[in-house]
Amino acid sequence: MLLLKNKYLLDIIASVMFFTRIPVNWSYFSNKPPDLTQAAWSFPLVGLLIGLIAGLIGDLFIYLEQSIFLSCVISITISVLLTGAFHEDGLADSADGLGAGGSPEKINKIIHDSRLGTYGVVAIILGLLFRLALIQALVESGYSLVSILSIAFASGKLAIIFTRNFFKHSKFAKIGSIVGKVSHKQLVCACLIWALPTLLIFPFLGVFFGIIFTISVILILGIKAKKVLGGITGDILGAIAFLTELTFLIGNTVVIGI
């Protein structure tokens, strides 16, 4: 057993364990349960890691002179396998519940139903198609898959922290007992982890548009969840993370050629 005393390393390991399917034996590193509220600062770091792995594999295929389309599909597939379609599941469940409407109890029941409904299927198909089209457009304009996916996934993880801090959780949500509101210090740290590589890679105007679009997504879904469920849930956070990845990509796609 390798018990780590460095809380920053433990935070990163806890986040990797939460957001990915990478096998982690927590008891090997600590005899205390993971604290995801404390680890929240490292969420964008895990997003960077997921994008790095998926992007490198896709860029390797581009280097081997495979088509950009195929390389993008491979990268997206790797990212889904790495995360177990974590945020995609949240998007589908949220679309089913919010699309169906009804009482808070009915919406919550639909969200937690393991069966996929029409709204969920449509949301997943459109979401993945948009992701593929946007990533391909950015690759064709000169960006690497590593840079695109790393920053997009880090953006989604950062959006989770902001949403969790500014919207209370629903009485139906388990997320309140898993991830609480983070301190200003953690929030600043998470923002710096996201901002430094982002501003080095993407143009300021694209980042600005991405932020504006992301704020819109957080407000629209957060307010909607508060209205119909009394607050956010884990699935709502997953949907916000997925849509934030898209809004960041959209923000940088619209400035291509400007």
ZIDA-V863385 format. One record per helix or strand. SS is the DSSP state (H for helix, E for strand). FROM is the first residue (numbers start at 0). TO is the last residue. Records with the same first field share a line. If there is no record, write none. Layout:
SS: FROM-TO ; FROM-TO
//
This chain:
H: 6-18 ; 25-28 ; 35-62 ; 67-82 ; 85-99 ; 103-110 ; 117-139 ; 144-165 ; 174-176 ; 183-200 ; 203-228 ; 233-252
E: 168-168 ; 231-231
//
